[in-house]
Amino acid sequence: MKFLVCISNVPDTTTKITFTPDNKEFNKAGVQFVINPWDEYALTRAIELKEAAGSGTVTVLNVGEADTEPNIRKALAIGADDAIRVNAAPSDAYFVAEQIAAIAKEGAYDVILMGKESIDYNGFQVHGMVGEMLGIPTVAPAMKLDMSGNTATLEREIEGGKEIVSVNTPFVASCQQPMCEPRIPNMRGIMTARTKPLKVVPAVGEPARTTVAEFALPPKKQGVKLIDAENAGELIKLLRNEAKVI
């Protein structure tokens, strides 16, 4: 079984967000980047399934420039066998999906996994685009994934409940908790990651189809107004006229 796990390089969740002076780009200065947390579920589950089967490979794929390689090496330390980096900035969802689809098609992977979304843009788009480009099923967002031969059983969230589906390989799935407990690389994994292959390839297809006009921070929160418990009428007035929530 050949697994392709797609990972994004995202700012740490504690990062203070700022933009360049023209407000058209995220300001990377002084920012700590991590593997997208949702992608870690996909990576760990792929490794678990490979280990349970006693055979197979897990390849990590990242669309990004050279500064993403430390987190690619971390993915290798967690347990992936090899990695591919498409040497391009991940400019929009379609562009990223196009790169993933090209790699997946060339490598004839059985299972393509990724997080349900990246924590920076929260687009929830790439997995569906990849499945459509390859003409294979997409299951999203998957909470459980088990394999029996070439058949996968997945549990996914739907409105008001859960749905269990069965699909044959190849397929795409986006992952979320509680699929597994993400792994932390140990010392042996860190040492072996240095020698695992990391292939850098050029981007394919057309440039990004969308551009950012402007980024903007949300308005600052205003101070809290305290109303006496006995003055319900004043509270209702403020909720109606100022907060405009009733």
WOBEL-V715507 format. One record per residue. N is the residue number from 0. SS is DSSP state (hx for helix, st for strand, lp for the rest). PHI is phi as a letter, one per 40 degrees, with the letter a starting at -180 (none if undefined). PSI is psi in whole degrees, 0 to 359 (* if undefined). Layout:
# WOBEL-V715507
((N;SS;PHI;PSI) (N;SS;PHI;PSI))
This chain:
# WOBEL-V715507
((0;lp;none;128) (1;st;b;117) (2;st;b;136) (3;st;b;117) (4;st;b;122) (5;st;c;128) (6;lp;b;146) (7;lp;b;151) (8;st;b;111) (9;st;b;156) (10;st;c;144) (11;lp;d;146) (12;lp;c;342) (13;lp;c;4) (14;lp;c;137) (15;lp;c;118) (16;lp;c;128) (17;lp;b;166) (18;st;b;165) (19;lp;c;163) (20;lp;d;328) (21;lp;c;1) (22;lp;g;27) (23;lp;b;351) (24;lp;a;151) (25;st;c;137) (26;lp;c;109) (27;lp;c;351) (28;lp;d;125) (29;lp;g;12) (30;lp;c;133) (31;lp;c;125) (32;st;b;148) (33;st;b;168) (34;st;c;134) (35;lp;d;122) (36;hx;d;323) (37;hx;c;326) (38;hx;c;333) (39;hx;c;328) (40;hx;c;316) (41;hx;c;316) (42;hx;c;311) (43;hx;c;319) (44;hx;c;323) (45;hx;c;318) (46;hx;c;318) (47;hx;c;317) (48;hx;c;322) (49;hx;c;316) (50;hx;c;320) (51;hx;c;324) (52;hx;c;338) (53;lp;g;8) (54;lp;a;173) (55;lp;h;178) (56;st;b;151) (57;st;b;115) (58;st;b;132) (59;st;c;137) (60;st;b;131) (61;st;b;135) (62;st;c;108) (63;st;a;171) (64;lp;c;182) (65;hx;d;334) (66;hx;c;354) (67;hx;c;351) (68;hx;c;327) (69;hx;d;321) (70;hx;c;334) (71;hx;c;317) (72;hx;c;326) (73;hx;c;319) (74;hx;c;322) (75;hx;c;323) (76;hx;c;328) (77;hx;c;331) (78;lp;i;359) (79;lp;c;154) (80;lp;c;323) (81;st;a;175) (82;st;a;154) (83;st;b;133) (84;st;b;122) (85;st;c;118) (86;st;c;80) (87;lp;a;150) (88;lp;c;135) (89;lp;c;79) (90;lp;c;323) (91;lp;a;169) (92;hx;c;319) (93;hx;c;318) (94;hx;c;315) (95;hx;c;314) (96;hx;c;322) (97;hx;c;321) (98;hx;c;316) (99;hx;c;315) (100;hx;c;320) (101;hx;c;316) (102;hx;c;316) (103;hx;c;319) (104;hx;c;317) (105;hx;c;322) (106;hx;c;354) (107;lp;f;54) (108;lp;c;147) (109;lp;c;319) (110;st;b;127) (111;st;b;116) (112;st;b;150) (113;st;a;168) (114;st;c;162) (115;lp;c;334) (116;lp;a;167) (117;lp;c;148) (118;lp;c;356) (119;lp;c;312) (120;lp;b;338) (121;lp;f;44) (122;lp;c;329) (123;lp;f;44) (124;lp;b;324) (125;hx;c;316) (126;hx;d;317) (127;hx;c;320) (128;hx;c;318) (129;hx;c;313) (130;hx;d;319) (131;hx;c;318) (132;hx;c;326) (133;hx;c;347) (134;lp;g;36) (135;lp;b;162) (136;st;c;151) (137;st;b;131) (138;st;b;123) (139;st;a;144) (140;st;c;133) (141;st;c;133) (142;st;b;337) (143;st;b;148) (144;st;a;121) (145;st;b;149) (146;st;b;140) (147;st;b;100) (148;lp;g;233) (149;lp;c;13) (150;st;b;133) (151;st;b;143) (152;st;b;124) (153;st;b;147) (154;st;b;129) (155;st;b;157) (156;st;c;137) (157;st;b;168) (158;lp;c;119) (159;lp;g;6) (160;st;i;206) (161;st;b;156) (162;st;b;135) (163;st;b;126) (164;st;b;155) (165;st;b;137) (166;st;a;144) (167;st;c;154) (168;lp;c;151) (169;lp;c;154) (170;st;a;167) (171;st;b;140) (172;st;b;138) (173;st;b;144) (174;st;b;153) (175;lp;a;173) (176;lp;c;153) (177;lp;b;50) (178;lp;d;320) (179;lp;a;179) (180;lp;b;112) (181;lp;d;141) (182;lp;c;154) (183;lp;b;131) (184;lp;c;136) (185;lp;c;177) (186;hx;c;320) (187;hx;c;318) (188;hx;c;320) (189;hx;c;320) (190;hx;c;317) (191;hx;c;333) (192;hx;c;333) (193;lp;c;334) (194;lp;b;355) (195;lp;c;145) (196;lp;c;135) (197;st;b;108) (198;st;c;131) (199;st;b;127) (200;st;b;155) (201;lp;c;160) (202;lp;c;158) (203;lp;b;172) (204;lp;g;198) (205;lp;c;159) (206;lp;c;174) (207;lp;d;141) (208;lp;c;351) (209;lp;b;154) (210;lp;b;155) (211;lp;c;123) (212;lp;c;317) (213;lp;a;142) (214;lp;c;150) (215;lp;a;140) (216;lp;c;150) (217;lp;c;155) (218;lp;c;148) (219;lp;c;146) (220;lp;c;139) (221;lp;c;165) (222;lp;c;157) (223;lp;c;137) (224;lp;b;128) (225;lp;c;129) (226;lp;b;134) (227;lp;d;142) (228;lp;d;332) (229;lp;c;350) (230;lp;b;61) (231;hx;c;328) (232;hx;c;321) (233;hx;c;321) (234;hx;c;315) (235;hx;c;320) (236;hx;c;316) (237;hx;c;320) (238;hx;c;325) (239;hx;c;315) (240;hx;c;328) (241;lp;b;304) (242;lp;c;333) (243;lp;f;46) (244;lp;b;353) (245;lp;b;*))
